[in-house]
Structure formats: C-alpha cells, structure tokens
Amino acid sequence: MITNEFPKGKQFRFTNEVEYSSGGIVSKNVLKRPTGNISVFAFDKGEGLSEHTAPFDAMVQVLDGKVKITIGGEPHDLEVGETIIMPANISHALHATERFKMLLTMIKEPKE
C-alpha cells in the first residue's frame, strides 16, 4: 500500500494542503510512482533550491506568491497562475522572491 500521498476520491485545494514554515520549505507528495512524482511545496520568502540538474523534465506551476527560477543561467520571474518546464539535464535553481507555493510534476523517461 502506498502511503504519504493525497487520498483518492476526495476533493482538495493544493494551496490548503501545505502550510508555510518560517525560514523553511515544506513539501508533500500528491502522487509518487516509478514513472514520476507530483508534489506540492511551500517556500518562505528568501528560501529556495540551489542550482542542480535532474535526469527528467520537471514542470512548476505557481499556486501562490512569486519565484525566480533560473534555467541554464536564464532567470524567469513567475507568479500565481504561471507555469514553466525545466528541461532534463539543464541546471536550474529556485529562489522565493515572496513566499510561494508550487505544484511540481516530474515525468521520468522509461529505461530501455
């Protein structure tokens, strides 16, 4: 049985499912599968993820607040309702310019 996921067959609002933590980052799995993950995050202002790469595409949907996402050295300022796809194997970083919440969807390529 899979645990630590959102319950199935029940309504929810992503922005209500994860709370801000002073000076921190909070995350919760929506779904976690071998083919990819969907997670919701809350970042306090000034928090972020340092530059890194991932072996698969990752889509960020901003649910609340504002964030600067840098992909391959190019900065992108996003706010509520905006989405960006961070391509596989390209460095990226996130910095909360305001407190912000995001939905992160990662799709993994099948191994051949």
N, C-alpha and C positions, 0 to 999 in steps of 0.2 A: 504494500500500500504506500502511495506517495504522500508525504506529509510536507508541512511548511509551504503550502500553496493556498491560493484562494479557494473557497468552497465552490463547487459547481452547482448550477441551477439556482443561484441566489444573486439578486441584484446588488451592485455596489457602485461606488463612485471612487475612482482612483485617488482623487485628492483627499478623500477622507480615510484612506487605508494606510497612510504612513504620515507620521507627525514629524515636525521639525524638532531637532535637538540642538540646543545652544552649542555652537562651536563644533558641530559634528555632521555626520552623514548617516542617514538611516535608509535601509533597503528592505524590501520584502519580495519574495518570489510570487509571481502570479501563476506561472507555469514553468516547469523545468523538465526538459526532455533531452534525450541524446541528440535530437535534431536542432535544438536551440532553446533559448530561455526568453521569458518575458518577466521583467522586474520593474517595480516602481521604487523610486528613490526620492528622498528629501535632503537637500543640501542647505546648510545655514550659509548666510552671506559670507563670502570670502573662502569658503571651502571648495574643494574640487578634487579632480583626479589628475595626477601628474602624467606627463607625456608617456604614452605606451602604444603598442600595436596589438592587434588581435588577428587571428587567422581566419576571421569571418566578418562579413558585413554586420554593422550594428546601426539600428535606427533609433534616434532620440526624438521623442515627442514631448514638448514642453507643456506641462499641465498647470504650472503656477510660477510666477516670478520671471527672472531673466538670467541668462547664462551666456558666457563667451565660450565657444567651442572652437578649438584650433585644430585644423586638419591639414597635415602636410605643411605646416608653417603658416597657413592662411587662416586668420581669425574670422569667426562668424558670430554675430550677436543675435541671439534668438530670444523670443518672448512667448508668452502664452499663445497656444494655438499653432505655433510653428514647429516644423519637423526638419530634420536633416539626417542623411545617411552617411555614416562614417565607413569608408571602404576598407575591406580587408587588407591587412599588411601595410597600411599607411599610418604613420604616427598621428595620434590625436590626444588632446587634453581638454579638460573641462574646468571652468572657473565660475563659481556663482557670483555674478555681479550684484545680485539681490538674492534673498532666499528663493530657492526654486525647487519645484518638483518635476520629475520626468518619468516617462514610461520608456524603458529600454527594451528593444526587441532585437535579439541576436539570432541570426539564421546560420546554421552550420552546414557546410558542404559535406555530402556523404563521402566517405573514404572509399576509394576504388581499389 
